[in-house]
Amino acid sequence: MASLIINPITNFSSSLEKRFPNTIPYIWGALSAIVITSSNLFVKKLSKEMGAAEILVFRSLQLAVYTYTLMSSQGMQFHYPNPTINKLLIARALAGTGGVGLAYYGISMMPLSDASVITQVYPVFTGILATLVLGEKYEKSQLLSAMVCLVG
């Protein structure tokens, strides 16, 4: 069943890559922005009838079914022999669920445009955490850009 969805996308992606080399990541990035914006719009509309936690549960169930189908069709493992990897995967899942839940709550409580702008500062916090946790270098230009983003 997953192949009915994945194969056409893969074929489309391959044909685009042949015609327009090195453009696929930009196309997927732009499409991602459109899909995320649409998702936020749906959350805002749904929040008039149900709570953010209920919306998150439905999102999580749908994501679990999709991910299970995708992983099963590709013969991927659902857990790894390395306990450290499993702990990191669980921590990532908890952080992601918490972040999405808080974003949905914010979207339900304020104008959609304000909530969308606030949630788009993810890259700033990612850069800061990458420096603190992973020891990645944070360039002065990145720091200046982050400050401009936060100030608006």
C-alpha positions as CSV (number, residue, x, y, z in Angstrom):
1,M,0.0,0.0,0.0
2,A,2.8,2.4,0.8
3,S,4.3,1.8,-2.6
4,L,1.1,3.3,-4.2
5,I,2.1,6.6,-2.6
6,I,5.9,6.4,-2.5
7,N,6.6,5.2,-6.0
8,P,4.8,8.0,-7.8
9,I,6.6,10.6,-5.6
10,T,9.9,8.9,-6.2
11,N,9.3,8.8,-10.0
12,F,8.2,12.4,-10.0
13,S,11.3,13.4,-8.0
14,S,13.6,11.5,-10.3
15,S,12.2,13.1,-13.4
16,L,12.4,16.6,-12.0
17,E,16.0,16.0,-10.9
18,K,17.0,15.0,-14.4
19,R,15.4,18.1,-15.9
20,F,16.5,20.5,-13.2
21,P,19.6,19.2,-11.4
22,N,20.0,20.2,-7.7
23,T,16.5,21.7,-7.4
24,I,14.7,18.9,-5.6
25,P,15.7,20.0,-2.0
26,Y,14.4,23.5,-2.7
27,I,11.2,22.2,-4.2
28,W,10.6,19.9,-1.2
29,G,11.5,22.7,1.2
30,A,8.9,25.0,-0.5
31,L,6.3,22.3,-0.5
32,S,7.0,21.6,3.1
33,A,6.4,25.3,4.0
34,I,3.0,25.1,2.2
35,V,2.0,21.9,3.9
36,I,3.0,23.2,7.4
37,T,1.1,26.4,6.8
38,S,-1.9,24.4,5.7
39,S,-1.6,22.2,8.8
40,N,-1.5,25.3,11.0
41,L,-4.6,26.6,9.3
42,F,-6.4,23.3,10.0
43,V,-5.3,23.3,13.6
44,K,-6.7,26.8,14.0
45,K,-10.1,25.8,12.4
46,L,-10.2,22.6,14.5
47,S,-9.3,24.4,17.8
48,K,-12.8,26.1,17.7
49,E,-14.3,22.6,18.2
50,M,-11.7,20.6,20.1
51,G,-8.7,21.1,22.3
52,A,-5.1,21.1,21.2
53,A,-4.5,17.8,23.0
54,E,-7.2,16.1,21.0
55,I,-5.8,17.5,17.7
56,L,-2.4,16.2,18.8
57,V,-3.7,12.7,19.4
58,F,-5.3,12.5,16.0
59,R,-2.1,13.8,14.4
60,S,0.0,11.3,16.3
61,L,-2.3,8.3,15.4
62,Q,-2.2,9.3,11.7
63,L,1.6,9.7,11.9
64,A,2.1,6.3,13.6
65,V,0.0,4.5,10.9
66,Y,1.9,6.3,8.1
67,T,5.3,5.7,9.7
68,Y,4.6,2.0,10.4
69,T,3.4,1.5,6.8
70,L,6.5,3.3,5.4
71,M,9.0,1.4,7.6
72,S,7.3,-2.0,7.0
73,S,7.3,-1.5,3.3
74,Q,11.1,-0.7,3.3
75,G,12.0,-3.5,5.8
76,M,13.3,-1.0,8.4
77,Q,13.8,-1.9,12.1
78,F,11.5,-0.5,14.8
79,H,14.2,-0.7,17.4
80,Y,17.9,-0.9,17.4
81,P,20.3,-3.1,19.4
82,N,22.1,-0.1,20.7
83,P,20.3,1.1,23.9
84,T,21.8,4.6,23.5
85,I,20.2,5.0,20.1
86,N,16.8,3.8,21.5
87,K,17.0,6.3,24.4
88,L,17.8,9.2,22.0
89,L,14.9,8.2,19.7
90,I,12.5,8.2,22.7
91,A,13.9,11.5,23.9
92,R,13.4,12.9,20.4
93,A,9.9,11.6,20.2
94,L,9.0,13.1,23.6
95,A,10.6,16.5,22.7
96,G,8.9,16.5,19.3
97,T,5.5,15.7,20.7
98,G,5.8,18.3,23.4
99,G,6.9,20.9,20.9
100,V,4.1,20.2,18.5
101,G,1.6,20.1,21.4
102,L,2.7,23.5,22.6
103,A,2.6,24.9,19.1
104,Y,-0.9,23.6,18.6
105,Y,-1.9,25.2,22.0
106,G,-0.4,28.5,20.9
107,I,-2.1,28.4,17.6
108,S,-5.4,27.8,19.3
109,M,-4.9,30.7,21.7
110,M,-3.7,33.5,19.4
111,P,-4.1,34.8,15.9
112,L,-2.7,32.3,13.4
113,S,-0.3,34.9,11.9
114,D,1.3,35.6,15.3
115,A,1.6,31.9,16.1
116,S,3.1,31.1,12.8
117,V,5.7,33.8,13.1
118,I,6.7,32.7,16.6
119,T,7.0,29.1,15.6
120,Q,9.3,30.1,12.7
121,V,12.1,30.9,15.2
122,Y,12.9,27.2,15.4
123,P,16.2,27.6,13.5
124,V,17.4,30.2,16.0
125,F,16.9,27.9,18.9
126,T,18.3,24.9,16.9
127,G,21.5,26.9,16.3
128,I,21.9,27.8,19.9
129,L,21.2,24.3,21.1
130,A,23.6,22.8,18.5
131,T,26.3,25.1,19.9
132,L,25.6,24.2,23.6
133,V,24.8,20.5,23.2
134,L,26.8,19.4,20.1
135,G,29.6,21.9,20.3
136,E,29.0,23.2,16.8
137,K,30.5,26.5,15.9
138,Y,28.2,29.5,15.9
139,E,29.5,32.1,13.5
140,K,29.1,35.8,14.3
141,S,26.9,36.2,11.2
142,Q,24.6,33.5,12.5
143,L,24.4,35.2,15.9
144,L,23.6,38.5,14.3
145,S,20.9,36.9,12.1
146,A,19.5,35.1,15.2
147,M,19.3,38.4,17.1
148,V,17.5,40.1,14.1
149,C,15.0,37.2,14.0
150,L,14.3,37.4,17.7
151,V,13.9,41.2,17.7
152,G,11.9,41.2,14.5
